[in-house]
Amino acid sequence: MSETETIARNLSGELARHRKTQAALAKELGVSEQNISKRLQGEGSFTTEQLEKAAGMLGMSLYQLMMLLLQPIDGITKFHV
Protein backbone atom coordinates (compact mmCIF):
# COMPACT_ATOMS: atom_id res chain seq x y z
CA MET A 1 0.00 0.00 0.00
CA SER A 2 1.35 3.44 -0.93
CA GLU A 3 1.77 6.29 1.54
CA THR A 4 -1.10 8.15 -0.16
CA GLU A 5 -3.38 5.12 0.22
CA THR A 6 -2.37 4.67 3.88
CA ILE A 7 -3.12 8.33 4.62
CA ALA A 8 -6.48 8.12 2.84
CA ARG A 9 -7.48 4.90 4.62
CA ASN A 10 -6.45 6.15 8.04
CA LEU A 11 -8.08 9.56 7.57
CA SER A 12 -11.32 7.78 6.71
CA GLY A 13 -10.98 5.83 9.94
CA GLU A 14 -10.31 8.97 11.98
CA LEU A 15 -13.37 10.67 10.50
CA ALA A 16 -15.50 7.70 11.54
CA ARG A 17 -13.92 7.55 14.98
CA HIS A 18 -14.74 11.23 15.54
CA ARG A 19 -18.19 10.83 13.98
CA LYS A 20 -17.40 13.31 11.21
CA THR A 21 -18.69 12.96 7.67
CA GLN A 22 -17.01 13.38 4.31
CA ALA A 23 -19.40 16.29 3.78
CA ALA A 24 -18.11 18.00 6.94
CA LEU A 25 -14.51 17.51 5.81
CA ALA A 26 -15.35 18.86 2.34
CA LYS A 27 -16.91 21.96 3.91
CA GLU A 28 -13.92 22.45 6.22
CA LEU A 29 -11.50 22.21 3.28
CA GLY A 30 -13.64 24.23 0.88
CA VAL A 31 -13.82 21.46 -1.74
CA SER A 32 -16.59 19.28 -3.14
CA GLU A 33 -17.75 16.07 -1.49
CA GLN A 34 -16.82 14.28 -4.73
CA ASN A 35 -13.25 15.58 -4.37
CA ILE A 36 -13.05 14.27 -0.79
CA SER A 37 -14.56 10.93 -1.78
CA LYS A 38 -11.92 10.43 -4.47
CA ARG A 39 -9.07 11.41 -2.17
CA LEU A 40 -10.30 9.10 0.58
CA GLN A 41 -10.26 6.29 -2.00
CA GLY A 42 -6.58 7.04 -2.63
CA GLU A 43 -7.13 8.96 -5.88
CA GLY A 44 -5.02 12.08 -5.42
CA SER A 45 -3.51 13.37 -2.24
CA PHE A 46 -4.21 15.96 0.41
CA THR A 47 -2.02 19.04 0.78
CA THR A 48 -0.32 19.82 4.07
CA GLU A 49 -2.68 22.79 4.48
CA GLN A 50 -5.70 20.52 3.99
CA LEU A 51 -4.38 17.99 6.50
CA GLU A 52 -3.77 20.80 8.99
CA LYS A 53 -7.41 21.92 8.61
CA ALA A 54 -8.58 18.31 8.96
CA ALA A 55 -6.52 17.96 12.14
CA GLY A 56 -8.14 21.07 13.61
CA MET A 57 -11.57 19.71 12.76
CA LEU A 58 -10.66 16.51 14.62
CA GLY A 59 -9.31 18.42 17.63
CA MET A 60 -5.65 17.58 17.19
CA SER A 61 -2.45 19.08 15.85
CA LEU A 62 -1.11 18.32 12.39
CA TYR A 63 1.72 16.36 14.02
CA GLN A 64 -0.72 14.18 15.98
CA LEU A 65 -2.81 13.52 12.90
CA MET A 66 0.23 12.66 10.79
CA MET A 67 1.46 10.20 13.43
CA LEU A 68 -1.87 8.39 13.04
CA LEU A 69 -2.13 8.69 9.28
CA LEU A 70 1.32 7.36 8.43
CA GLN A 71 1.01 4.11 10.38
CA PRO A 72 -0.51 1.04 8.80
CA ILE A 73 -3.94 0.99 10.48
CA ASP A 74 -3.43 -2.62 11.57
CA GLY A 75 -0.31 -1.51 13.47
CA ILE A 76 -2.05 1.11 15.62
CA THR A 77 -2.58 -0.39 19.05
CA LYS A 78 -2.82 2.68 21.25
CA PHE A 79 -2.16 6.33 20.63
CA HIS A 80 -3.29 9.09 22.94
CA VAL A 81 -4.00 12.50 21.49
C-alpha positions as CSV (number, residue, x, y, z in Angstrom):
1,M,0.0,0.0,0.0
2,S,1.4,3.4,-0.9
3,E,1.8,6.3,1.5
4,T,-1.1,8.1,-0.2
5,E,-3.4,5.1,0.2
6,T,-2.4,4.7,3.9
7,I,-3.1,8.3,4.6
8,A,-6.5,8.1,2.8
9,R,-7.5,4.9,4.6
10,N,-6.4,6.2,8.0
11,L,-8.1,9.6,7.6
12,S,-11.3,7.8,6.7
13,G,-11.0,5.8,9.9
14,E,-10.3,9.0,12.0
15,L,-13.4,10.7,10.5
16,A,-15.5,7.7,11.5
17,R,-13.9,7.5,15.0
18,H,-14.7,11.2,15.5
19,R,-18.2,10.8,14.0
20,K,-17.4,13.3,11.2
21,T,-18.7,13.0,7.7
22,Q,-17.0,13.4,4.3
23,A,-19.4,16.3,3.8
24,A,-18.1,18.0,6.9
25,L,-14.5,17.5,5.8
26,A,-15.3,18.9,2.3
27,K,-16.9,22.0,3.9
28,E,-13.9,22.4,6.2
29,L,-11.5,22.2,3.3
30,G,-13.6,24.2,0.9
31,V,-13.8,21.5,-1.7
32,S,-16.6,19.3,-3.1
33,E,-17.7,16.1,-1.5
34,Q,-16.8,14.3,-4.7
35,N,-13.3,15.6,-4.4
36,I,-13.0,14.3,-0.8
37,S,-14.6,10.9,-1.8
38,K,-11.9,10.4,-4.5
39,R,-9.1,11.4,-2.2
40,L,-10.3,9.1,0.6
41,Q,-10.3,6.3,-2.0
42,G,-6.6,7.0,-2.6
43,E,-7.1,9.0,-5.9
44,G,-5.0,12.1,-5.4
45,S,-3.5,13.4,-2.2
46,F,-4.2,16.0,0.4
47,T,-2.0,19.0,0.8
48,T,-0.3,19.8,4.1
49,E,-2.7,22.8,4.5
50,Q,-5.7,20.5,4.0
51,L,-4.4,18.0,6.5
52,E,-3.8,20.8,9.0
53,K,-7.4,21.9,8.6
54,A,-8.6,18.3,9.0
55,A,-6.5,18.0,12.1
56,G,-8.1,21.1,13.6
57,M,-11.6,19.7,12.8
58,L,-10.7,16.5,14.6
59,G,-9.3,18.4,17.6
60,M,-5.7,17.6,17.2
61,S,-2.4,19.1,15.9
62,L,-1.1,18.3,12.4
63,Y,1.7,16.4,14.0
64,Q,-0.7,14.2,16.0
65,L,-2.8,13.5,12.9
66,M,0.2,12.7,10.8
67,M,1.5,10.2,13.4
68,L,-1.9,8.4,13.0
69,L,-2.1,8.7,9.3
70,L,1.3,7.4,8.4
71,Q,1.0,4.1,10.4
72,P,-0.5,1.0,8.8
73,I,-3.9,1.0,10.5
74,D,-3.4,-2.6,11.6
75,G,-0.3,-1.5,13.5
76,I,-2.0,1.1,15.6
77,T,-2.6,-0.4,19.1
78,K,-2.8,2.7,21.2
79,F,-2.2,6.3,20.6
80,H,-3.3,9.1,22.9
81,V,-4.0,12.5,21.5
